[in-house]
Amino acid sequence: MDLSNRTGWSTGSSLAYMKELAAYWTDEFDWQKVEDQINFYPNFLTEIDGKQIHFIHVKGKGRKSIPLLITHGWPGSFLEMLKIIPLLTDHQDFSFDVIIPSLPGFGFSEKVTATGCNSRYVASLWYQLMQQLGYKQVGLQGGDIGAGVSTAFALQYPEATLGLMLNYIPGSYQPFLKEGEVFTAEELTYKKYIADWFAKEGAYAHLHSTKPLTLVYGLNDSPVGLCAWMLEKFYAWSDCNGNLDSIFTKDELLGNITLYWFTETIHSSVYIYYENSKSPLVFGKEDFVKCPVGIVKFPKEISFPPRIYVERGYNVTYWNEHQQGGHFAALEQPELLSKDIIRFFKQINV
C-alpha cells in the first residue's frame, strides 16, 4: 500500500506528524504549564445578556494608556494573544489596557448554539462588556472571526470606537457599489482567486456553515480527530514553509487544542460559522467604517483583497505589508503585529 500521501500534507493532516504529536501529547505535554501561563494574567467571568463571558484584562503601564479589545477566531482562542500582552502593556509612554474576551462558545465562555449568535450579536456583547469595564471608547483589533466581530462593532457603535485594526478582512465582506460603479480588473482577479480558493480549500468552512452538528460528533469523541481537524489549518494558514515546528512549539499547538478538548467547545465554536452564513458582511448603501482603520497584511494569510476593495468599505488610514507571517499573526509574529498596533493607535491618539 502506498502511504506517501499520508506522510505529507497534500491530502490533509500528515499521518507522520499526527503520530509524532499524539505521542508528545500523551507522554510529554503538561497542561499545568498552560494553566500557569493563563493565570499569570487577571482572568474574569462576567454575565452579559444572560451569558457567561470569559476575558483577560491587563492594565497598561504607560503615562497614556487606551483600552484595546482584541478578538480571536477559529481554530484559535484567547491563548493566541498571550504573547502580545506584555508588548502592548509595558511601554512607559504609550500603552494599552488590553481586553481579550473568549468568543461565546469558545474556551471558558459559555457554550452558545442559539439562533442569532453571529458576529453582529457578539459585537453587542463586547459593547456591553466595555460599558461594564467603564470605558466609553475602545480601540479594536482582530483577525479571522475577530475581524468580523470588530468590523460589526465599528459599524454598530461608531461613537464608541477609537479605531479599528485588522490583520484579516472578513471572508464574507462585500462592499457597496454605487450605481454605475464596477470592480476594477485587480478586484475581479481577487474575486476569481477567492472562488478558486474556496473550491480547493474551503470544505471545512462549508461544512461548518451548513451541517456543523454532524461533524462534531466525531471531533468531540476523538482527541486525535479534533487535533487533526484543527492542526491542518495551522499548517496551511501559517508561514511555516512546510515545517510546523519552525513557527509553533508543540506546547503552543496542543495548548490550544487541549483547551477545546477539555471545554468540549468544538460544536459551539464552529456554530458561529452557521450563524454568520445567514448574516454575511454585505455592506449596504449606508454601511461604511468611518473610524480610522489600520490594515496589516501578512504574506501567508488565507486571502487578502486589494487595497482598493478594502477602501470601498473602510476608512483606511494605515496600511502595512510584511515579508513574513501568516493567519495567526499574534502567535507567529507578536513583535511585528504589536509594533503596528502601537504605530496605528499612536497616530490617531496624538
C-alpha positions as CSV (number, residue, x, y, z in Angstrom):
1,M,0.0,0.0,0.0
2,D,1.3,3.4,-1.0
3,L,1.4,5.6,2.2
4,S,3.3,8.5,0.7
5,N,0.2,10.7,0.6
6,R,-0.3,10.0,4.3
7,T,3.1,11.2,5.5
8,G,2.8,14.5,3.7
9,W,0.1,17.3,4.0
10,S,-1.3,17.3,0.4
11,T,-4.4,15.4,1.4
12,G,-4.8,16.7,4.9
13,S,-3.1,16.4,8.3
14,S,0.1,14.4,7.9
15,L,-0.1,10.9,9.4
16,A,3.6,11.0,10.3
17,Y,3.3,14.3,12.1
18,M,0.0,13.3,13.8
19,K,1.7,10.2,15.2
20,E,4.6,12.4,16.5
21,L,2.3,15.0,18.0
22,A,0.0,12.4,19.6
23,A,2.9,10.7,21.2
24,Y,4.1,14.0,22.6
25,W,0.6,14.8,23.8
26,T,0.4,11.5,25.6
27,D,3.9,11.4,27.1
28,E,5.3,14.9,27.5
29,F,2.6,17.7,27.2
30,D,1.9,19.4,30.5
31,W,-1.4,21.2,30.7
32,Q,-0.4,22.7,34.1
33,K,2.2,24.9,32.3
34,V,-0.6,26.2,30.1
35,E,-2.7,27.0,33.2
36,D,0.3,28.8,34.7
37,Q,0.5,31.0,31.5
38,I,-3.2,31.7,31.7
39,N,-3.2,32.5,35.4
40,F,-0.2,34.8,35.0
41,Y,-2.8,37.4,33.9
42,P,-6.0,38.5,35.5
43,N,-8.9,36.4,34.2
44,F,-12.5,37.2,34.7
45,L,-16.0,35.9,34.2
46,T,-19.0,38.2,33.7
47,E,-22.6,37.8,32.7
48,I,-23.7,39.7,29.6
49,D,-27.2,39.3,28.2
50,G,-27.6,36.2,30.3
51,K,-24.4,34.6,29.1
52,Q,-21.1,33.9,30.9
53,I,-18.2,35.6,29.1
54,H,-14.6,35.0,29.9
55,F,-12.0,37.7,29.4
56,I,-8.5,38.7,30.3
57,H,-8.0,42.3,31.3
58,V,-4.5,43.8,31.8
59,K,-4.0,47.5,32.5
60,G,-1.3,49.3,30.7
61,K,1.7,50.9,32.5
62,G,2.2,53.9,30.2
63,R,1.7,57.5,31.1
64,K,-1.1,57.3,28.4
65,S,-3.0,54.1,28.1
66,I,-6.0,53.4,25.9
67,P,-8.4,50.4,26.0
68,L,-7.8,47.8,23.3
69,L,-10.2,45.0,22.7
70,I,-8.7,42.0,20.8
71,T,-10.9,39.3,19.4
72,H,-9.6,35.9,18.3
73,G,-11.1,33.5,15.7
74,W,-11.2,29.8,14.9
75,P,-9.3,27.4,15.3
76,G,-7.6,29.8,17.7
77,S,-8.5,31.1,21.1
78,F,-7.6,33.7,23.6
79,L,-4.3,31.8,24.1
80,E,-3.1,33.1,20.7
81,M,-2.9,36.6,22.2
82,L,-0.8,35.9,25.4
83,K,2.5,36.8,23.7
84,I,1.4,40.3,22.7
85,I,0.1,41.3,26.1
86,P,3.4,42.5,27.6
87,L,4.4,44.1,24.2
88,L,1.2,46.2,24.4
89,T,1.0,46.9,28.1
90,D,4.6,47.5,29.3
91,H,5.5,50.7,27.4
92,Q,6.1,53.7,29.7
93,D,5.0,56.4,27.3
94,F,2.1,54.9,25.4
95,S,0.4,51.6,26.3
96,F,-2.9,49.8,26.2
97,D,-5.4,48.4,28.6
98,V,-5.7,45.1,26.9
99,I,-9.1,43.2,27.0
100,I,-9.1,39.8,25.4
101,P,-12.5,38.1,25.6
102,S,-13.2,34.5,24.6
103,L,-15.9,34.4,21.9
104,P,-19.2,32.9,23.1
105,G,-18.9,29.1,22.8
106,F,-15.1,29.2,22.9
107,G,-12.8,28.4,25.7
108,F,-14.1,29.4,29.1
109,S,-17.0,31.5,27.7
110,E,-20.5,29.9,27.9
111,K,-21.4,27.5,25.2
112,V,-23.9,29.1,22.9
113,T,-25.7,27.4,20.0
114,A,-28.8,29.6,20.0
115,T,-30.1,31.2,16.8
116,G,-28.7,34.6,16.1
117,C,-25.3,34.3,17.9
118,N,-23.4,35.7,14.9
119,S,-20.6,38.3,14.7
120,R,-23.0,41.2,14.9
121,Y,-24.5,39.8,18.1
122,V,-21.1,39.2,19.6
123,A,-20.3,42.9,18.9
124,S,-23.2,43.9,21.0
125,L,-21.9,41.7,23.8
126,W,-18.5,43.4,23.5
127,Y,-20.1,46.8,23.7
128,Q,-21.8,45.8,26.9
129,L,-18.5,44.5,28.2
130,M,-16.9,47.8,27.6
131,Q,-19.6,49.5,29.5
132,Q,-19.2,47.2,32.4
133,L,-15.5,48.0,32.5
134,G,-16.2,51.7,32.5
135,Y,-14.8,52.5,29.0
136,K,-16.6,55.0,26.8
137,Q,-14.4,54.4,23.8
138,V,-12.2,51.5,22.8
139,G,-9.7,50.5,20.1
140,L,-10.5,47.3,18.3
141,Q,-8.2,44.6,16.8
142,G,-9.0,41.3,15.3
143,G,-8.3,38.6,12.7
144,D,-10.4,35.7,11.4
145,I,-13.8,35.8,13.1
146,G,-12.4,38.6,15.3
147,A,-12.1,40.8,12.2
148,G,-15.8,40.3,11.5
149,V,-16.8,41.0,15.1
150,S,-14.6,44.1,15.3
151,T,-15.9,45.4,12.0
152,A,-19.5,44.9,13.2
153,F,-18.7,46.7,16.4
154,A,-17.3,49.7,14.5
155,L,-20.4,49.8,12.3
156,Q,-22.9,49.4,15.1
157,Y,-21.1,51.6,17.7
158,P,-19.1,54.3,15.8
159,E,-19.2,56.7,18.7
160,A,-17.6,54.1,21.0
161,T,-14.8,53.2,18.5
162,L,-11.4,54.9,18.7
163,G,-10.0,53.0,15.8
164,L,-10.0,49.6,14.1
165,M,-7.0,47.5,13.2
166,L,-7.4,44.3,11.2
167,N,-4.9,41.6,10.1
168,Y,-7.6,39.9,8.1
169,I,-10.6,41.0,6.0
170,P,-13.8,39.0,6.8
171,G,-14.3,36.4,4.1
172,S,-18.0,37.4,3.5
173,Y,-17.2,41.1,3.2
174,Q,-18.7,42.7,0.1
175,P,-18.6,46.5,-0.3
176,F,-21.5,48.5,-1.6
177,L,-21.2,49.6,-5.2
178,K,-22.9,52.8,-6.3
179,E,-25.0,52.9,-9.4
180,G,-22.7,52.8,-12.4
181,E,-19.6,51.6,-10.4
182,V,-17.8,48.5,-11.4
183,F,-15.0,46.5,-9.8
184,T,-11.5,47.0,-11.2
185,A,-9.6,44.3,-13.0
186,E,-7.5,43.8,-9.9
187,E,-10.6,43.3,-7.8
188,L,-12.1,40.9,-10.3
189,T,-8.9,38.9,-10.3
190,Y,-9.1,38.7,-6.5
191,K,-12.7,37.5,-6.6
192,K,-11.7,34.7,-9.0
193,Y,-8.9,33.8,-6.7
194,I,-11.2,33.6,-3.8
195,A,-13.7,31.4,-5.7
196,D,-10.9,29.1,-6.7
197,W,-9.5,29.0,-3.1
198,F,-12.9,28.0,-1.6
199,A,-13.3,25.3,-4.2
200,K,-10.0,23.8,-3.2
201,E,-9.6,24.7,0.5
202,G,-13.0,25.8,1.8
203,A,-14.6,22.5,2.5
204,Y,-14.2,23.0,6.3
205,A,-16.0,26.3,6.2
206,H,-18.8,24.9,4.0
207,L,-19.3,22.1,6.5
208,H,-19.2,24.5,9.5
209,S,-21.7,26.7,7.8
210,T,-24.2,24.1,6.8
211,K,-24.0,20.8,8.8
212,P,-21.8,21.6,11.9
213,L,-23.6,19.1,14.2
214,T,-22.9,16.1,12.0
215,L,-19.2,17.0,12.0
216,V,-18.7,17.4,15.7
217,Y,-19.9,14.0,16.9
218,G,-16.6,12.6,15.7
219,L,-14.5,15.6,16.8
220,N,-15.9,15.7,20.2
221,D,-15.4,11.9,20.6
222,S,-11.8,11.7,19.5
223,P,-9.0,13.9,20.7
224,V,-6.8,12.8,17.7
225,G,-9.7,13.6,15.3
226,L,-10.1,17.0,16.9
227,C,-6.4,17.6,16.7
228,A,-6.2,16.7,13.0
229,W,-9.1,18.9,12.0
230,M,-7.6,21.9,13.7
231,L,-3.9,21.2,13.1
232,E,-4.3,21.2,9.3
233,K,-5.3,24.8,9.4
234,F,-2.3,25.8,11.5
235,Y,-0.2,24.1,8.8
236,A,-2.0,25.5,5.8
237,W,-2.5,29.1,7.1
238,S,0.8,29.8,8.8
239,D,4.1,30.9,7.4
240,C,5.7,27.6,8.4
241,N,7.1,26.7,5.0
242,G,6.2,23.0,5.4
243,N,7.6,22.7,9.0
244,L,5.1,23.5,11.8
245,D,7.8,23.2,14.4
246,S,9.6,26.2,12.8
247,I,6.8,28.5,13.8
248,F,4.9,26.9,16.7
249,T,6.1,24.8,19.6
250,K,4.2,21.6,20.2
251,D,3.1,23.0,23.5
252,E,1.5,26.0,21.8
253,L,-0.4,23.8,19.3
254,L,-1.5,21.4,21.9
255,G,-2.4,24.0,24.5
256,N,-4.9,25.5,22.1
257,I,-6.3,22.1,21.0
258,T,-6.5,20.8,24.6
259,L,-8.5,23.9,25.6
260,Y,-11.1,22.9,23.0
261,W,-11.0,19.3,24.2
262,F,-11.3,20.0,27.9
263,T,-14.1,22.5,27.5
264,E,-15.9,20.4,24.8
265,T,-16.5,23.5,22.7
266,I,-15.8,22.3,19.2
267,H,-19.6,22.3,18.4
268,S,-20.3,25.7,19.9
269,S,-17.2,27.2,18.4
270,V,-18.0,26.2,14.8
271,Y,-21.6,27.1,15.2
272,I,-20.8,30.8,14.7
273,Y,-20.0,29.9,11.0
274,Y,-23.5,28.6,10.6
275,E,-25.0,31.8,12.1
276,N,-22.7,34.1,10.1
277,S,-23.6,32.3,6.9
278,K,-27.1,33.6,7.4
279,S,-25.9,37.1,8.1
280,P,-22.8,37.8,5.8
281,L,-20.9,41.1,6.0
282,V,-22.5,42.5,2.9
283,F,-22.4,46.3,3.1
284,G,-25.5,48.4,2.2
285,K,-25.6,51.9,0.9
286,E,-25.2,53.4,4.4
287,D,-22.5,51.0,5.6
288,F,-19.0,52.4,5.9
289,V,-16.5,52.0,8.7
290,K,-15.9,55.7,9.4
291,C,-13.4,55.5,12.2
292,P,-9.6,55.3,11.4
293,V,-8.8,51.9,10.1
294,G,-5.4,50.2,10.1
295,I,-4.7,47.2,7.9
296,V,-1.7,44.8,8.4
297,K,-1.1,42.3,5.7
298,F,0.9,39.1,6.4
299,P,2.1,37.2,3.3
300,K,0.7,33.7,4.2
301,E,-2.7,35.0,5.2
302,I,-5.5,32.8,3.8
303,S,-6.6,35.5,1.3
304,F,-6.3,39.3,1.3
305,P,-8.2,41.6,-1.0
306,P,-6.5,44.5,-2.8
307,R,-6.5,47.9,-1.0
308,I,-9.0,49.4,-3.4
309,Y,-11.5,46.7,-2.5
310,V,-11.0,47.3,1.3
311,E,-11.2,51.0,1.0
312,R,-14.7,50.8,-0.6
313,G,-16.0,49.9,2.9
314,Y,-13.3,51.0,5.4
315,N,-11.7,54.4,6.1
316,V,-8.1,53.1,5.7
317,T,-5.5,55.5,7.2
318,Y,-2.8,52.9,7.8
319,W,-1.6,50.0,5.6
320,N,1.5,47.9,6.2
321,E,2.6,44.7,4.5
322,H,5.2,42.3,6.0
323,Q,7.5,39.8,4.4
324,Q,6.8,37.1,6.9
325,G,3.9,35.8,9.0
326,G,0.5,34.2,8.4
327,H,-3.0,33.9,9.6
328,F,-2.1,33.5,13.3
329,A,-0.3,36.8,13.5
330,A,-0.3,37.3,17.3
331,L,1.2,33.9,17.8
332,E,3.5,33.8,14.7
333,Q,4.8,37.4,14.7
334,P,3.9,39.1,18.0
335,E,6.6,41.8,17.8
336,L,5.6,42.8,14.2
337,L,1.9,42.9,15.0
338,S,2.4,44.8,18.3
339,K,4.5,47.4,16.6
340,D,1.8,48.0,14.0
341,I,-0.9,48.3,16.7
342,I,1.2,50.8,18.6
343,R,2.0,52.9,15.5
344,F,-1.5,53.0,14.3
345,F,-3.1,54.0,17.6
346,K,-0.4,56.5,18.3
347,Q,-1.1,58.3,15.0
348,I,-4.8,58.6,15.8
349,N,-4.3,59.4,19.5
350,V,-1.7,62.1,19.4
